[in-house]
């Protein structure tokens, strides 16, 4: 029988990006550096990151603050809609707004997102083989963080919507053998000064 151990999955949304999303802003670079400082004491074995420049740059800046933690590009850590709900899945009072938000998603994007979401669950979640716990960081995008938190809580597939995360905020999930997943931290921004929290979100999100 193969031994299994706990996986600690650290999730971080990329830092604040420029208007064309091709690079981080100065605020975004500061956010990434501060998150790297926050993670210096974590026993990370790898930093996975999505293929887009804002995620890759964030991962590089975090990795520069750590000691020899390798970076690994992953398509499954990219920016996509993980699940496109049908109207009957949604609460009636918010269905119109949620469907309007997703109205621009093409059939091709829907199918690709569904496949990548499956790959993300297979690649990043669940206990690990071996005797020793593994700590991994995924630098990704708002939608995927919401999708993985939703899965950890065994919530309906559409519920990735509304689980919003700030730039360079930290979420930590724990997958222990024989136990349901645990959400140890969610959207934690304590490593960021007040002016770098909730960048890109309207004022009502700033709590």
Phi, psi and omega in degrees: 000131182282131176289146174231153181225170183287144170253131172252113183256113177266128181241132178223132170284147178303163175291170180305134184252159175295168184301325178270002175062024180269348182200169174278150170283174175301319175300317180298321178293319176298317179301315182295317179298317180294324175293321175301318176298318179301324186269004183301328182271357182275138182278058184290139177259339182197152172244108172276146176212153177289167186280347184283151187303321183293327176284318181296316179296318177300315180298318180297317181293321175296312182300329180293340179269354183252173187250094172073024178275121184288152175258140181224119178284136181221125176298327181293343178266016184277191184256110182202164175275114186285336180204125178258107188283152168276158182304320184292345177282338193264152173300133184304326185285346180236003185300314183300314182294318182292319179291325176296321179300325184260010189294337181274357182287124181278167178298321178296316178296322178299312183293318179295316179299319179298318180291316179295325177296320175297317179297320180298317178296319180291324187277325192249348188244164177091162176300165182247155176290145178112183185263347189246138177300152178239136178245122183229145175248135172243116175264116192215216187231166187305316186296318183290322175302313178300320180297317182287324175295316177304315180295320180298327180271000181057039179273164178304153186302325183289346191284002169299335178287136180090351175267071188275145182231141179285161176300130178062018172285157186242131173235140179231125177248145178238129178243104182254144179303132175074012181224153176291156178300151178241141172261104183277324176219149176218122174055041183279124182240021187296340179280353182255138172293162187305323184287348179255006179267145176058032177298137179085357180254152178292161186304329183292347176275344188279097183240000000 
